Structure formats: C-alpha cells, structure tokens
Amino acid sequence: MVATADALNADEKRSWPCDRMSLDVSDSIHIQAEVQRVLYALATPEYMEAWLELPEVERVECHSEQRSFNRFRIDLLASGKQRQSIYGSCLLSKPNRITYLWERDNGGSRARSMVEIHLLGGPTRCVLKLKHSGLVRQDERDWHSTMWRRSLVKLCRLVEGIRVAS
C-alpha cells in the first residue's frame, strides 16, 4: 500500500521513535523515489558511503570485502585517523527486503546485531521501515538510533535527488 500525499509531508517523514522498552532501534521514513533505486543505494557500498552519517565521525569509507560480493566494511574516521570499523553482510530477499548482519568493532571485540529493512511502495515513492535488533547496551542503542535517524534523512535526500552537503 502506498502512503497518501499528506503522509509525505516533511513534518511526517519520520515515525517510529526508538523503542524504549527494549534495546531495539526502529525507524521509518517516506521517500519520493522508486523502490529499486532505494534498494540499490542500500546494497551498494559506494552509495552507502554517500548516505551513512555516524555520530562523532568526520568521514566514513565503505569497502566491498574481497572475494565476497555481499560483505562490506565501513571505516569510521575522525581527525584523519581510523577510529573503528563496522563489518557487515548484506542479504537481499524478496519482496523488497534487505538484512544487514552488523558487527561493530569495539576495541578488539565485535558486537553483533541485525538490521532489517523493508520497503513498501509504488513506482514513484516508498516507505522504508527499519529495525535494528540485538544491541546489548543502552549506549550502543543510543549511538545506533542517532546514526539511523541521520542516515535515513540523508538517504532520502540522496535518492530524491536533493544535494547533500558533505
């Protein structure tokens, strides 16, 4: 089902605040672009680099892992130095679903979690629903909540053709 034009107003672009009863992060955004274009931006490391916006990070670099088309690494840089990395796998499934298996490097140990994204829509617009589960600490949930909120807004602007300042 496609959202009505009223639901696509800028004030209503986001819904689903973070779930305070658990450590899961849920968010949703309406995007004025076709589902396939959004899926491509979500599944391609070069495009991920353009829309990911992480707290306390000046720049991100996304790389495809060698010998595997669905694995990627996100390097987080600040003050010209790599602070940490996020390792992931991107699994595409129908209809219009993406699952990231997410591993955030925390000083030698890796915190594993899962991001599920479902796109609902028609030829010119869609709704992206995101759920990030498996987070084990409140500070991780807060960090990922901020990251997803900022990143989804930036993704929306990117695929809608609005220039995003670096």
N, C-alpha and C positions, 0 to 999 in steps of 0.2 A: 504494500500500500504506500502511495506517495503522499508526503505531507502536503497540506494546503499552503497556499501562498502566505497566509497570515502567520503560519508556524515558521516561516523562513525569515521573519523579521530579525534584524540584528540583535535586538534585545532577547530573542528567544533562541539564539543559535546554540546555546549550551543548556543542557539539563543534566539530571542525574549527578548531584554532588557526590563527593566521596562517601562511601558507606561507613559511618562512624561506629556501627555495631561490630564490624569485622575489620580486618586489615586490607580488604579488597578495595581496589580503586575502580569506580565505574564512571563513565562519561559518555556523552552523546553530542553530536553536532550535525546540523543540517548543512549540506554542501550543494552549491549550484553547479554541479558537474556530473557527467555520466559515471556510472559505477565502474566501468572498465578503466577509465582514466585514474580514478582514485585507487583502485586495486594496483595498478602499475606503479603509482607513486609509493604505495605502502610496501611493495615487494621488491623494489629495486634499490640497492644500497646507495647508488649515486643520487637518487631522488630523496632517500631517507636523510641524507646529509643536508639537503636543502630545507627540510621541514622540521627536523628534530631540534628542539630547544630545551636544553638541560640546565637546571639551576646551578649557579656558581661555576659555569663553564663558559669560556670565551668562544670556543670553537669545537666543532665535532668533525671527525673524519670517519667515514664509513667505508669499509672494505669488504669485498667478497672474499671468503676464505678459499684458498686454493684447493682444487680437486673436489669442490662441492658447490654446486650452484645455489643451494638453499641456505648455506651457512654464511654468517656475516660477523664482523667485529666493528664496534663503534668505539673509537678512541676519544676520550674526553680530555681537552687541552685547556690549560689556563696558564697565564704568564709564560707562554711559549713552551711549556713542558706538559708531557702526558701525565695526567693525574690518575686515571684509571681506565679500564675498558669494560665494555659490555659485550658479551658473546651471545650469539643467537642463531636460531634456525627459523626459517620462515616456511610454514606449511600452508599451501593454498588448497582450499577444498570448496566444493560447490554446495549450495549456491552462495557465491559471493562472501566467502569466509576466509579469514586469514588467522592463523595461530602462530604466535612467536613463542618459542621456548627461549627464555630470557635468563642469562647468567651474568650477574653484576659482580665484577671483581672487587672485593673489599680487602685490600691489603694482603693478598695471598689466598684468601678463602673466597669461594664463589657462592653467592646467594642465588638460588634457583627459583624461578617463578614462571608464570604463564600469562600471556596476553592473548585474549580472544577478541577478534574484531569481526563484526557482521555488518554488511552494507545492504540496505534496503532502498530500492528506488526505481526510477524510471529512466528515460533517455536523457533528461537534462538536469536531474537533481537526485540526491540521495540522502539518506540518514546513516551516519556512521555510529555504531554502538560499540563501545569498548569496555572490556572488563579485564583487569589485571589482578590475578589471584596468586596466592602462595607467598605473599610478603609476610615476614615474620616479626618485624619490629615496627613500632609507630613511626620512627624517623624515616625508615625506608618507605612506608606508605605516604608520608607527607612529601618526601622528595619526589616519588613517582607521580603523585597526584599533581604537583606543580608542573612536573615535566610534561605529563599527558595533556593537561589543560593548555599550556603554552604551545605545545607541538601541534595539537589538533587545530587551534586557531591559525597557526602558521600554514599547516597543510591545506586548510580551507582556502586561505588567500592564494596559495600557490596554484592549486588546481582550478580555482575560479579565474586565474589569470591576473590577479592583483599583485603588483610588485611588492615583494617583501624586503624590507631593509635588512642588511646584514649586520 
